[in-house]
């Protein structure tokens, strides 16, 4: 996690485990969507040892996508691909268009 944590995140981190979930639900209800995601990211709620984006972004979870993507790139005759991840890059790392040159542009979303 980069940057300074919000006061709310710091306060929630100090709560006993039994109090965290109900308090977090309460606080999330007061926040708009970008603020919710920021808070959950600060708390590491979706963190997984393999992926900072959570369990749904592990290599085993995205195996079918990684297998299908090169075929799709070739079928579409794509020469570039835009990746907008939320913190890590395992999805497209090492994926290419089956021998063709495919440029991958990544834009980080904070």
FIDO-580894 format. One record per residue: residue in three letters; x, y, z of N, C-alpha, C in turn. Coordinates in nm, 2 decimals. Layout:
BEGIN
REC   rest      nc1      nc2      nc3     cac1     cac2     cac3      cc1      cc2      cc3
REC    Ala        X        Y        Z        X        Y        Z        X        Y        Z
...
This chain:
BEGIN
REC   rest      nc1      nc2      nc3     cac1     cac2     cac3      cc1      cc2      cc3
REC    Unk     0.09    -0.12     0.00     0.00     0.00     0.00     0.09     0.12     0.00
REC    Unk     0.07     0.21    -0.10     0.15     0.33    -0.11     0.07     0.44    -0.05
REC    Unk     0.15     0.54     0.00     0.09     0.66     0.05     0.04     0.66     0.19
REC    Unk    -0.01     0.77     0.24    -0.06     0.78     0.38    -0.20     0.73     0.39
REC    Unk    -0.22     0.65     0.49    -0.36     0.60     0.52    -0.45     0.71     0.58
REC    Unk    -0.57     0.70     0.55    -0.67     0.80     0.60    -0.69     0.78     0.75
REC    Unk    -0.74     0.88     0.82    -0.76     0.87     0.96    -0.87     0.76     0.99
REC    Unk    -0.97     0.74     0.90    -1.07     0.64     0.91    -1.00     0.50     0.91
REC    Unk    -0.92     0.48     0.81    -0.85     0.35     0.79    -0.77     0.32     0.92
REC    Unk    -0.70     0.42     0.97    -0.61     0.40     1.09    -0.70     0.36     1.21
REC    Unk    -0.82     0.43     1.22    -0.91     0.41     1.33    -0.97     0.27     1.32
REC    Unk    -1.01     0.23     1.20    -1.06     0.09     1.19    -0.96    -0.02     1.21
REC    Unk    -0.84     0.01     1.17    -0.73    -0.09     1.20    -0.71    -0.12     1.35
REC    Unk    -0.74    -0.02     1.43    -0.72    -0.04     1.57    -0.83    -0.11     1.64
REC    Unk    -0.94    -0.14     1.57    -1.06    -0.21     1.63    -1.03    -0.35     1.65
REC    Unk    -1.09    -0.41     1.76    -1.08    -0.56     1.77    -1.15    -0.62     1.65
REC    Unk    -1.11    -0.74     1.61    -1.17    -0.81     1.50    -1.32    -0.82     1.50
REC    Unk    -1.37    -0.85     1.62    -1.52    -0.87     1.64    -1.60    -0.74     1.61
REC    Unk    -1.53    -0.62     1.63    -1.60    -0.49     1.60    -1.57    -0.44     1.46
REC    Unk    -1.48    -0.49     1.39    -1.44    -0.43     1.26    -1.55    -0.45     1.16
REC    Unk    -1.60    -0.56     1.14    -1.70    -0.58     1.03    -1.82    -0.49     1.05
REC    Unk    -1.89    -0.49     1.16    -2.01    -0.40     1.17    -1.97    -0.26     1.16
REC    Unk    -1.86    -0.22     1.21    -1.82    -0.07     1.20    -1.79    -0.04     1.05
REC    Unk    -1.72    -0.13     0.99    -1.68    -0.11     0.85    -1.81    -0.10     0.76
REC    Unk    -1.91    -0.19     0.78    -2.03    -0.18     0.71    -2.10    -0.04     0.73
REC    Unk    -2.10     0.00     0.85    -2.16     0.13     0.89    -2.08     0.25     0.81
REC    Unk    -1.95     0.25     0.82    -1.87     0.35     0.75    -1.89     0.35     0.60
REC    Unk    -1.89     0.23     0.54    -1.90     0.22     0.40    -2.03     0.28     0.35
REC    Unk    -2.14     0.27     0.43    -2.27     0.32     0.39    -2.27     0.48     0.38
REC    Unk    -2.17     0.54     0.45    -2.16     0.68     0.45    -2.07     0.74     0.33
REC    Unk    -2.00     0.65     0.27    -1.90     0.69     0.17    -1.96     0.68     0.02
REC    Unk    -1.91     0.76    -0.07    -1.94     0.74    -0.21    -1.85     0.63    -0.26
REC    Unk    -1.88     0.58    -0.38    -1.81     0.46    -0.44    -1.66     0.48    -0.44
REC    Unk    -1.60     0.59    -0.49    -1.46     0.60    -0.49    -1.40     0.60    -0.35
REC    Unk    -1.47     0.66    -0.26    -1.42     0.66    -0.12    -1.42     0.52    -0.06
REC    Unk    -1.52     0.44    -0.10    -1.53     0.30    -0.05    -1.42     0.22    -0.10
REC    Unk    -1.39     0.23    -0.22    -1.28     0.15    -0.28    -1.14     0.20    -0.22
REC    Unk    -1.13     0.33    -0.20    -1.00     0.38    -0.14    -0.99     0.32     0.00
REC    Unk    -1.09     0.32     0.08    -1.09     0.27     0.22    -1.06     0.12     0.22
REC    Unk    -1.13     0.04     0.13    -1.10    -0.10     0.13    -0.96    -0.13     0.08
REC    Unk    -0.91    -0.05    -0.01    -0.77    -0.07    -0.05    -0.67    -0.04     0.06
REC    Unk    -0.70     0.07     0.13    -0.61     0.11     0.25    -0.61     0.00     0.35
REC    Unk    -0.72    -0.06     0.37    -0.73    -0.17     0.48    -0.68    -0.30     0.43
REC    Unk    -0.66    -0.32     0.30    -0.61    -0.44     0.24    -0.72    -0.55     0.24
REC    Unk    -0.84    -0.51     0.24    -0.95    -0.61     0.24    -0.94    -0.71     0.13
REC    Unk    -0.91    -0.67     0.01    -0.90    -0.76    -0.10    -0.77    -0.82    -0.13
REC    Unk    -0.67    -0.79    -0.04    -0.54    -0.84    -0.06    -0.53    -0.99    -0.06
REC    Unk    -0.44    -1.04    -0.14    -0.41    -1.19    -0.15    -0.26    -1.20    -0.16
REC    Unk    -0.20    -1.30    -0.11    -0.06    -1.32    -0.12     0.00    -1.31    -0.26
REC    Unk    -0.08    -1.36    -0.35    -0.04    -1.36    -0.49    -0.08    -1.23    -0.57
REC    Unk    -0.18    -1.16    -0.52    -0.23    -1.05    -0.60    -0.29    -0.94    -0.50
REC    Unk    -0.24    -0.82    -0.52    -0.29    -0.71    -0.44    -0.44    -0.68    -0.48
REC    Unk    -0.48    -0.73    -0.59    -0.62    -0.70    -0.63    -0.72    -0.81    -0.58
REC    Unk    -0.67    -0.90    -0.50    -0.76    -1.00    -0.44    -0.76    -1.14    -0.51
REC    Unk    -0.83    -1.23    -0.44    -0.84    -1.37    -0.48    -0.88    -1.39    -0.63
REC    Unk    -0.97    -1.30    -0.68    -1.02    -1.32    -0.81    -0.92    -1.28    -0.92
REC    Unk    -0.81    -1.23    -0.88    -0.70    -1.19    -0.98    -0.58    -1.28    -0.97
REC    Unk    -0.59    -1.39    -0.90    -0.48    -1.49    -0.89    -0.46    -1.55    -1.03
REC    Unk    -0.34    -1.60    -1.06    -0.32    -1.67    -1.18    -0.41    -1.79    -1.21
REC    Unk    -0.44    -1.86    -1.10    -0.53    -1.98    -1.12    -0.67    -1.93    -1.16
REC    Unk    -0.72    -1.82    -1.10    -0.85    -1.77    -1.14    -0.86    -1.71    -1.28
REC    Unk    -0.75    -1.66    -1.33    -0.75    -1.60    -1.46    -0.69    -1.69    -1.57
REC    Unk    -0.67    -1.81    -1.53    -0.60    -1.91    -1.63    -0.67    -1.92    -1.76
REC    Unk    -0.81    -1.93    -1.76    -0.88    -1.94    -1.88    -0.87    -1.81    -1.97
REC    Unk    -0.87    -1.70    -1.90    -0.85    -1.57    -1.97    -0.71    -1.56    -2.04
REC    Unk    -0.61    -1.60    -1.96    -0.47    -1.60    -2.01    -0.46    -1.70    -2.13
REC    Unk    -0.53    -1.81    -2.13    -0.52    -1.91    -2.24    -0.59    -1.86    -2.36
REC    Unk    -0.71    -1.79    -2.34    -0.79    -1.75    -2.46    -0.74    -1.62    -2.52
REC    Unk    -0.68    -1.53    -2.44    -0.64    -1.40    -2.49    -0.55    -1.41    -2.61
REC    Unk    -0.44    -1.49    -2.62    -0.36    -1.49    -2.74    -0.44    -1.53    -2.87
REC    Unk    -0.53    -1.62    -2.85    -0.61    -1.66    -2.97    -0.70    -1.54    -3.01
REC    Unk    -0.76    -1.47    -2.92    -0.84    -1.36    -2.95    -0.76    -1.25    -3.02
REC    Unk    -0.64    -1.22    -2.97    -0.55    -1.12    -3.03    -0.53    -1.16    -3.17
REC    Unk    -0.50    -1.28    -3.20    -0.47    -1.33    -3.34    -0.60    -1.31    -3.42
REC    Unk    -0.71    -1.36    -3.37    -0.84    -1.36    -3.45    -0.88    -1.21    -3.48
REC    Unk    -0.85    -1.12    -3.39    -0.89    -0.98    -3.41    -0.78    -0.91    -3.49
REC    Unk    -0.67    -0.97    -3.51    -0.55    -0.91    -3.58    -0.51    -0.78    -3.50
REC    Unk    -0.52    -0.79    -3.37    -0.49    -0.67    -3.29    -0.34    -0.65    -3.28
REC    Unk    -0.30    -0.53    -3.29    -0.16    -0.49    -3.28    -0.13    -0.42    -3.14
REC    Unk    -0.23    -0.39    -3.07    -0.21    -0.33    -2.94    -0.33    -0.37    -2.85
REC    Unk    -0.30    -0.35    -2.72    -0.40    -0.39    -2.62    -0.39    -0.29    -2.50
REC    Unk    -0.50    -0.25    -2.45    -0.50    -0.16    -2.34    -0.54    -0.23    -2.22
REC    Unk    -0.46    -0.23    -2.11    -0.49    -0.29    -1.99    -0.50    -0.19    -1.88
REC    Unk    -0.62    -0.19    -1.81    -0.64    -0.09    -1.71    -0.66    -0.17    -1.58
REC    Unk    -0.55    -0.20    -1.51    -0.55    -0.28    -1.39    -0.58    -0.20    -1.27
REC    Unk    -0.59    -0.27    -1.16    -0.61    -0.20    -1.03    -0.50    -0.23    -0.94
REC    Unk    -0.38    -0.23    -0.99    -0.27    -0.24    -0.90    -0.16    -0.34    -0.93
REC    Unk    -0.19    -0.45    -1.00    -0.09    -0.54    -1.04    -0.11    -0.58    -1.19
REC    Unk    -0.01    -0.66    -1.24    -0.01    -0.69    -1.38     0.00    -0.84    -1.41
REC    Unk    -0.05    -0.93    -1.34    -0.04    -1.07    -1.37    -0.12    -1.11    -1.49
REC    Unk    -0.23    -1.04    -1.51    -0.33    -1.08    -1.62    -0.26    -1.09    -1.75
REC    Unk    -0.19    -0.98    -1.79    -0.13    -0.98    -1.93     0.02    -1.01    -1.93
REC    Unk     0.08    -1.02    -1.82     0.22    -1.04    -1.82     0.25    -1.18    -1.89
REC    Unk     0.33    -1.17    -2.00     0.37    -1.28    -2.07     0.27    -1.32    -2.18
REC    Unk     0.16    -1.25    -2.20     0.06    -1.28    -2.30     0.10    -1.21    -2.43
REC    Unk     0.10    -1.28    -2.54     0.14    -1.22    -2.67     0.04    -1.27    -2.77
REC    Unk     0.05    -1.22    -2.89    -0.05    -1.25    -3.00     0.00    -1.37    -3.08
REC    Unk     0.06    -1.47    -3.03     0.09    -1.59    -3.10     0.20    -1.56    -3.21
REC    Unk     0.30    -1.49    -3.17     0.41    -1.47    -3.27     0.41    -1.33    -3.33
REC    Unk     0.29    -1.27    -3.33     0.28    -1.13    -3.38     0.32    -1.03    -3.27
REC    Unk     0.36    -0.92    -3.30     0.40    -0.82    -3.20     0.27    -0.75    -3.15
REC    Unk     0.25    -0.76    -3.02     0.14    -0.69    -2.96     0.19    -0.59    -2.86
REC    Unk     0.16    -0.47    -2.88     0.20    -0.37    -2.78     0.09    -0.36    -2.67
REC    Unk     0.14    -0.36    -2.54     0.04    -0.36    -2.43     0.07    -0.23    -2.36
REC    Unk    -0.04    -0.15    -2.35    -0.03    -0.02    -2.28    -0.11    -0.04    -2.15
REC    Unk    -0.04    -0.01    -2.04    -0.11    -0.02    -1.91    -0.13     0.11    -1.85
REC    Unk    -0.25     0.14    -1.80    -0.28     0.26    -1.73    -0.32     0.22    -1.59
REC    Unk    -0.25     0.27    -1.49    -0.27     0.24    -1.35    -0.39     0.32    -1.30
REC    Unk    -0.48     0.25    -1.23    -0.59     0.31    -1.16    -0.57     0.31    -1.01
REC    Unk    -0.56     0.43    -0.95    -0.53     0.43    -0.81    -0.64     0.37    -0.73
